[in-house]
């Protein structure tokens, strides 16, 4: 079964549920649960936490700098605003 959801932010999400036949497990390790979140990347059922690296947040200043053209003009690139109407 697939359930489509349109969120308030305009993004669509597809939730799928499938039932399978229960097969006996031959795994010698215990079951664990994993919670994926925003504050931490993940936390397992033994409370081991992996922190969220937040690559976007740490690179946001560099990305903003490059997006405004400041980075490009410092590297000698020609921007559209610096070209004359000839």
N, C-alpha and C positions, 0 to 999 in steps of 0.2 A: 504494500500500500504506500502511495506517495501523497504527501500533503504539502501543497504549495502555500507559502505565506508571503504576503506583501507587507513589509515593515513600514513604519512611519517615515523612515529615512529614505524610502524609495527603493530599497534593495529587496530582491526576491530571494527566498530561501526554500529549499526542498528538503522536507523531512521524510525519510524512508524508514519503514518498519518491515522487517521480514522475520517470519517464524521458521525455525529450522528444527529438524529432528534432534532430540537430545542424544548425544553419543557419549558413552563413558570416557572419561579423560584418563589418559595414560601418563599425564604429566606428573612429575614428582615434586614440582614446586607448588606452593599454595597460591590460591587466587588472590589477585590484588585489584584495587580500584584506583582509577586515575581521574582526577578532577582538573580540567583545563580552565584557567581563569585569566582575568585581566591583571590582577595585582601580582600574581606569580604565574609563570608559564605553566607549571603543573605541580600538583601535589598528589602523592600516592597514598594508599591506605595505611602505610606505616609512617605517615607524616613527613616523608622526605620531600623537600621542596626544591624545585629548580626555578631560579629567578628569571623574570622576563627581561630579555636583553634590550628591548626597546630600541632597535636599530634606527627606526624612523626618528624618534625623539632625540637621540644622540647626534643624528646627522641633519636635523632640521635647520640649524643655523647655516651649515654649509650649503644645503639645498636652496635655501632662501637667497643666499649670497649669489649663487650661480644663476638662479632663475631671474634675478633682477638685471643681469647683464654685467654686473660689476666684475665678476670673476672673468668673464669673457673679455672685457675691455682691458683689464690688467694684463692679460696674456697676449695682447696685441691683435686680437680679433676685431674685425670691423663690424659694427652694429648697424642696423638699418637707420637709426636716427643720426649717425655720424656721417652718412653718405650724403653728399650734396645733390641737389636737383640740377643735373646738367643735361 
